[in-house]
């Protein structure tokens, strides 16, 4: 969980999952070239 903070990208989707009592997260990152701000313009 701590490693997700150091990816450097903002996740587009987070899903909390459980395997019995063990909590985990499925995190989706959209990949794009350049800056997302430049893409909108």
mmCIF file of the N, C-alpha and C atoms, coordinates in Angstrom:
data_MODEL
# 
_entry.id   MODEL 
# 
loop_
_atom_site.group_PDB 
_atom_site.id 
_atom_site.type_symbol 
_atom_site.label_atom_id 
_atom_site.label_alt_id 
_atom_site.label_comp_id 
_atom_site.label_asym_id 
_atom_site.label_entity_id 
_atom_site.label_seq_id 
_atom_site.pdbx_PDB_ins_code 
_atom_site.Cartn_x 
_atom_site.Cartn_y 
_atom_site.Cartn_z 
_atom_site.occupancy 
_atom_site.B_iso_or_equiv 
_atom_site.pdbx_formal_charge 
_atom_site.auth_seq_id 
_atom_site.auth_comp_id 
_atom_site.auth_asym_id 
_atom_site.auth_atom_id 
_atom_site.pdbx_PDB_model_num 
ATOM 1   N N  . UNK A 1 1  ? 0.829   -1.185  0.000   1.00 0.00 ? 1  UNK A N  1 
ATOM 2   C CA . UNK A 1 1  ? 0.000   0.000   0.000   1.00 0.00 ? 1  UNK A CA 1 
ATOM 3   C C  . UNK A 1 1  ? 0.877   1.254   0.000   1.00 0.00 ? 1  UNK A C  1 
ATOM 4   N N  . UNK A 1 2  ? 1.954   1.227   0.728   1.00 0.00 ? 2  UNK A N  1 
ATOM 5   C CA . UNK A 1 2  ? 2.855   2.378   0.790   1.00 0.00 ? 2  UNK A CA 1 
ATOM 6   C C  . UNK A 1 2  ? 3.513   2.638   -0.564  1.00 0.00 ? 2  UNK A C  1 
ATOM 7   N N  . UNK A 1 3  ? 3.791   1.609   -1.332  1.00 0.00 ? 3  UNK A N  1 
ATOM 8   C CA . UNK A 1 3  ? 4.458   1.760   -2.630  1.00 0.00 ? 3  UNK A CA 1 
ATOM 9   C C  . UNK A 1 3  ? 3.578   2.507   -3.629  1.00 0.00 ? 3  UNK A C  1 
ATOM 10  N N  . UNK A 1 4  ? 2.262   2.431   -3.499  1.00 0.00 ? 4  UNK A N  1 
ATOM 11  C CA . UNK A 1 4  ? 1.362   3.124   -4.428  1.00 0.00 ? 4  UNK A CA 1 
ATOM 12  C C  . UNK A 1 4  ? 1.537   4.637   -4.357  1.00 0.00 ? 4  UNK A C  1 
ATOM 13  N N  . UNK A 1 5  ? 1.981   5.153   -3.220  1.00 0.00 ? 5  UNK A N  1 
ATOM 14  C CA . UNK A 1 5  ? 2.183   6.588   -3.060  1.00 0.00 ? 5  UNK A CA 1 
ATOM 15  C C  . UNK A 1 5  ? 3.388   7.086   -3.849  1.00 0.00 ? 5  UNK A C  1 
ATOM 16  N N  . UNK A 1 6  ? 4.299   6.193   -4.224  1.00 0.00 ? 6  UNK A N  1 
ATOM 17  C CA . UNK A 1 6  ? 5.543   6.580   -4.880  1.00 0.00 ? 6  UNK A CA 1 
ATOM 18  C C  . UNK A 1 6  ? 5.548   6.316   -6.379  1.00 0.00 ? 6  UNK A C  1 
ATOM 19  N N  . UNK A 1 7  ? 4.419   5.977   -6.966  1.00 0.00 ? 7  UNK A N  1 
ATOM 20  C CA . UNK A 1 7  ? 4.343   5.713   -8.401  1.00 0.00 ? 7  UNK A CA 1 
ATOM 21  C C  . UNK A 1 7  ? 4.522   6.999   -9.199  1.00 0.00 ? 7  UNK A C  1 
ATOM 22  N N  . UNK A 1 8  ? 3.986   8.106   -8.705  1.00 0.00 ? 8  UNK A N  1 
ATOM 23  C CA . UNK A 1 8  ? 4.123   9.381   -9.388  1.00 0.00 ? 8  UNK A CA 1 
ATOM 24  C C  . UNK A 1 8  ? 2.998   9.679   -10.359 1.00 0.00 ? 8  UNK A C  1 
ATOM 25  N N  . UNK A 1 9  ? 1.989   8.834   -10.425 1.00 0.00 ? 9  UNK A N  1 
ATOM 26  C CA . UNK A 1 9  ? 0.831   9.048   -11.282 1.00 0.00 ? 9  UNK A CA 1 
ATOM 27  C C  . UNK A 1 9  ? -0.426  9.062   -10.427 1.00 0.00 ? 9  UNK A C  1 
ATOM 28  N N  . UNK A 1 10 ? -1.457  9.736   -10.909 1.00 0.00 ? 10 UNK A N  1 
ATOM 29  C CA . UNK A 1 10 ? -2.730  9.752   -10.209 1.00 0.00 ? 10 UNK A CA 1 
ATOM 30  C C  . UNK A 1 10 ? -3.575  8.592   -10.731 1.00 0.00 ? 10 UNK A C  1 
ATOM 31  N N  . UNK A 1 11 ? -4.057  7.715   -9.864  1.00 0.00 ? 11 UNK A N  1 
ATOM 32  C CA . UNK A 1 11 ? -4.862  6.584   -10.335 1.00 0.00 ? 11 UNK A CA 1 
ATOM 33  C C  . UNK A 1 11 ? -6.204  7.043   -10.889 1.00 0.00 ? 11 UNK A C  1 
ATOM 34  N N  . UNK A 1 12 ? -6.636  6.377   -11.964 1.00 0.00 ? 12 UNK A N  1 
ATOM 35  C CA . UNK A 1 12 ? -7.939  6.686   -12.539 1.00 0.00 ? 12 UNK A CA 1 
ATOM 36  C C  . UNK A 1 12 ? -9.047  5.876   -11.867 1.00 0.00 ? 12 UNK A C  1 
ATOM 37  N N  . UNK A 1 13 ? -8.664  4.791   -11.215 1.00 0.00 ? 13 UNK A N  1 
ATOM 38  C CA . UNK A 1 13 ? -9.653  3.941   -10.547 1.00 0.00 ? 13 UNK A CA 1 
ATOM 39  C C  . UNK A 1 13 ? -8.990  3.175   -9.419  1.00 0.00 ? 13 UNK A C  1 
ATOM 40  N N  . UNK A 1 14 ? -9.680  3.057   -8.297  1.00 0.00 ? 14 UNK A N  1 
ATOM 41  C CA . UNK A 1 14 ? -9.204  2.266   -7.152  1.00 0.00 ? 14 UNK A CA 1 
ATOM 42  C C  . UNK A 1 14 ? -10.327 1.335   -6.726  1.00 0.00 ? 14 UNK A C  1 
ATOM 43  N N  . UNK A 1 15 ? -9.999  0.064   -6.573  1.00 0.00 ? 15 UNK A N  1 
ATOM 44  C CA . UNK A 1 15 ? -10.984 -0.925  -6.142  1.00 0.00 ? 15 UNK A CA 1 
ATOM 45  C C  . UNK A 1 15 ? -10.411 -1.665  -4.938  1.00 0.00 ? 15 UNK A C  1 
ATOM 46  N N  . UNK A 1 16 ? -11.134 -1.649  -3.846  1.00 0.00 ? 16 UNK A N  1 
ATOM 47  C CA . UNK A 1 16 ? -10.710 -2.358  -2.639  1.00 0.00 ? 16 UNK A CA 1 
ATOM 48  C C  . UNK A 1 16 ? -11.229 -3.792  -2.710  1.00 0.00 ? 16 UNK A C  1 
ATOM 49  N N  . UNK A 1 17 ? -10.345 -4.746  -2.524  1.00 0.00 ? 17 UNK A N  1 
ATOM 50  C CA . UNK A 1 17 ? -10.690 -6.163  -2.594  1.00 0.00 ? 17 UNK A CA 1 
ATOM 51  C C  . UNK A 1 17 ? -10.328 -6.841  -1.281  1.00 0.00 ? 17 UNK A C  1 
ATOM 52  N N  . UNK A 1 18 ? -10.992 -7.941  -0.998  1.00 0.00 ? 18 UNK A N  1 
ATOM 53  C CA . UNK A 1 18 ? -10.688 -8.729  0.201   1.00 0.00 ? 18 UNK A CA 1 
ATOM 54  C C  . UNK A 1 18 ? -10.551 -10.197 -0.178  1.00 0.00 ? 18 UNK A C  1 
ATOM 55  N N  . UNK A 1 19 ? -9.523  -10.820 0.334   1.00 0.00 ? 19 UNK A N  1 
ATOM 56  C CA . UNK A 1 19 ? -9.324  -12.259 0.230   1.00 0.00 ? 19 UNK A CA 1 
ATOM 57  C C  . UNK A 1 19 ? -9.425  -12.788 1.657   1.00 0.00 ? 19 UNK A C  1 
ATOM 58  N N  . UNK A 1 20 ? -10.623 -13.127 2.064   1.00 0.00 ? 20 UNK A N  1 
ATOM 59  C CA . UNK A 1 20 ? -10.857 -13.439 3.468   1.00 0.00 ? 20 UNK A CA 1 
ATOM 60  C C  . UNK A 1 20 ? -10.746 -12.145 4.249   1.00 0.00 ? 20 UNK A C  1 
ATOM 61  N N  . UNK A 1 21 ? -9.836  -12.082 5.215   1.00 0.00 ? 21 UNK A N  1 
ATOM 62  C CA . UNK A 1 21 ? -9.614  -10.866 5.997   1.00 0.00 ? 21 UNK A CA 1 
ATOM 63  C C  . UNK A 1 21 ? -8.468  -10.021 5.446   1.00 0.00 ? 21 UNK A C  1 
ATOM 64  N N  . UNK A 1 22 ? -7.786  -10.509 4.413   1.00 0.00 ? 22 UNK A N  1 
ATOM 65  C CA . UNK A 1 22 ? -6.649  -9.803  3.835   1.00 0.00 ? 22 UNK A CA 1 
ATOM 66  C C  . UNK A 1 22 ? -7.143  -8.744  2.849   1.00 0.00 ? 22 UNK A C  1 
ATOM 67  N N  . UNK A 1 23 ? -6.847  -7.470  3.157   1.00 0.00 ? 23 UNK A N  1 
ATOM 68  C CA . UNK A 1 23 ? -7.269  -6.377  2.283   1.00 0.00 ? 23 UNK A CA 1 
ATOM 69  C C  . UNK A 1 23 ? -6.205  -6.109  1.227   1.00 0.00 ? 23 UNK A C  1 
ATOM 70  N N  . UNK A 1 24 ? -6.639  -5.832  0.002   1.00 0.00 ? 24 UNK A N  1 
ATOM 71  C CA . UNK A 1 24 ? -5.730  -5.450  -1.078  1.00 0.00 ? 24 UNK A CA 1 
ATOM 72  C C  . UNK A 1 24 ? -6.433  -4.410  -1.932  1.00 0.00 ? 24 UNK A C  1 
ATOM 73  N N  . UNK A 1 25 ? -5.683  -3.781  -2.850  1.00 0.00 ? 25 UNK A N  1 
ATOM 74  C CA . UNK A 1 25 ? -6.263  -2.774  -3.731  1.00 0.00 ? 25 UNK A CA 1 
ATOM 75  C C  . UNK A 1 25 ? -5.848  -3.043  -5.156  1.00 0.00 ? 25 UNK A C  1 
ATOM 76  N N  . UNK A 1 26 ? -6.802  -2.888  -6.054  1.00 0.00 ? 26 UNK A N  1 
ATOM 77  C CA . UNK A 1 26 ? -6.542  -2.929  -7.485  1.00 0.00 ? 26 UNK A CA 1 
ATOM 78  C C  . UNK A 1 26 ? -6.580  -1.476  -7.943  1.00 0.00 ? 26 UNK A C  1 
ATOM 79  N N  . UNK A 1 27 ? -5.455  -1.005  -8.505  1.00 0.00 ? 27 UNK A N  1 
ATOM 80  C CA . UNK A 1 27 ? -5.335  0.394   -8.888  1.00 0.00 ? 27 UNK A CA 1 
ATOM 81  C C  . UNK A 1 27 ? -5.065  0.472   -10.379 1.00 0.00 ? 27 UNK A C  1 
ATOM 82  N N  . UNK A 1 28 ? -5.848  1.322   -11.076 1.00 0.00 ? 28 UNK A N  1 
ATOM 83  C CA . UNK A 1 28 ? -5.683  1.489   -12.523 1.00 0.00 ? 28 UNK A CA 1 
ATOM 84  C C  . UNK A 1 28 ? -5.041  2.849   -12.796 1.00 0.00 ? 28 UNK A C  1 
ATOM 85  N N  . UNK A 1 29 ? -3.999  2.838   -13.633 1.00 0.00 ? 29 UNK A N  1 
ATOM 86  C CA . UNK A 1 29 ? -3.339  4.067   -14.055 1.00 0.00 ? 29 UNK A CA 1 
ATOM 87  C C  . UNK A 1 29 ? -3.482  4.197   -15.564 1.00 0.00 ? 29 UNK A C  1 
ATOM 88  N N  . UNK A 1 30 ? -4.016  5.342   -16.020 1.00 0.00 ? 30 UNK A N  1 
ATOM 89  C CA . UNK A 1 30 ? -4.089  5.602   -17.452 1.00 0.00 ? 30 UNK A CA 1 
ATOM 90  C C  . UNK A 1 30 ? -2.732  6.140   -17.903 1.00 0.00 ? 30 UNK A C  1 
ATOM 91  N N  . UNK A 1 31 ? -2.176  5.521   -18.932 1.00 0.00 ? 31 UNK A N  1 
ATOM 92  C CA . UNK A 1 31 ? -0.869  5.923   -19.445 1.00 0.00 ? 31 UNK A CA 1 
ATOM 93  C C  . UNK A 1 31 ? -1.077  6.834   -20.651 1.00 0.00 ? 31 UNK A C  1 
ATOM 94  N N  . UNK A 1 32 ? -0.321  7.899   -20.733 1.00 0.00 ? 32 UNK A N  1 
ATOM 95  C CA . UNK A 1 32 ? -0.418  8.837   -21.833 1.00 0.00 ? 32 UNK A CA 1 
ATOM 96  C C  . UNK A 1 32 ? 0.954   9.452   -22.073 1.00 0.00 ? 32 UNK A C  1 
ATOM 97  N N  . UNK A 1 33 ? 1.134   9.988   -23.262 1.00 0.00 ? 33 UNK A N  1 
ATOM 98  C CA . UNK A 1 33 ? 2.405   10.598  -23.631 1.00 0.00 ? 33 UNK A CA 1 
ATOM 99  C C  . UNK A 1 33 ? 2.351   12.086  -23.306 1.00 0.00 ? 33 UNK A C  1 
ATOM 100 N N  . UNK A 1 34 ? 3.392   12.616  -22.723 1.00 0.00 ? 34 UNK A N  1 
ATOM 101 C CA . UNK A 1 34 ? 3.466   14.040  -22.422 1.00 0.00 ? 34 UNK A CA 1 
ATOM 102 C C  . UNK A 1 34 ? 2.641   14.418  -21.208 1.00 0.00 ? 34 UNK A C  1 
ATOM 103 N N  . UNK A 1 35 ? 2.116   15.620  -21.237 1.00 0.00 ? 35 UNK A N  1 
ATOM 104 C CA . UNK A 1 35 ? 1.354   16.169  -20.129 1.00 0.00 ? 35 UNK A CA 1 
ATOM 105 C C  . UNK A 1 35 ? -0.142  16.005  -20.379 1.00 0.00 ? 35 UNK A C  1 
ATOM 106 N N  . UNK A 1 36 ? -0.882  15.665  -19.352 1.00 0.00 ? 36 UNK A N  1 
ATOM 107 C CA . UNK A 1 36 ? -2.334  15.543  -19.489 1.00 0.00 ? 36 UNK A CA 1 
ATOM 108 C C  . UNK A 1 36 ? -2.964  16.915  -19.726 1.00 0.00 ? 36 UNK A C  1 
ATOM 109 N N  . UNK A 1 37 ? -2.363  17.975  -19.161 1.00 0.00 ? 37 UNK A N  1 
ATOM 110 C CA . UNK A 1 37 ? -2.848  19.334  -19.388 1.00 0.00 ? 37 UNK A CA 1 
ATOM 111 C C  . UNK A 1 37 ? -2.710  19.722  -20.856 1.00 0.00 ? 37 UNK A C  1 
ATOM 112 N N  . UNK A 1 38 ? -1.591  19.383  -21.480 1.00 0.00 ? 38 UNK A N  1 
ATOM 113 C CA . UNK A 1 38 ? -1.360  19.707  -22.889 1.00 0.00 ? 38 UNK A CA 1 
ATOM 114 C C  . UNK A 1 38 ? -2.335  18.951  -23.781 1.00 0.00 ? 38 UNK A C  1 
ATOM 115 N N  . UNK A 1 39 ? -2.743  17.773  -23.379 1.00 0.00 ? 39 UNK A N  1 
ATOM 116 C CA . UNK A 1 39 ? -3.671  16.952  -24.178 1.00 0.00 ? 39 UNK A CA 1 
ATOM 117 C C  . UNK A 1 39 ? -5.058  17.599  -24.245 1.00 0.00 ? 39 UNK A C  1 
ATOM 118 N N  . UNK A 1 40 ? -5.486  18.268  -23.177 1.00 0.00 ? 40 UNK A N  1 
ATOM 119 C CA . UNK A 1 40 ? -6.811  18.893  -23.117 1.00 0.00 ? 40 UNK A CA 1 
ATOM 120 C C  . UNK A 1 40 ? -6.904  20.121  -24.029 1.00 0.00 ? 40 UNK A C  1 
ATOM 121 N N  . UNK A 1 41 ? -5.798  20.824  -24.249 1.00 0.00 ? 41 UNK A N  1 
ATOM 122 C CA . UNK A 1 41 ? -5.820  22.067  -25.033 1.00 0.00 ? 41 UNK A CA 1 
ATOM 123 C C  . UNK A 1 41 ? -5.940  21.829  -26.491 1.00 0.00 ? 41 UNK A C  1 
# 
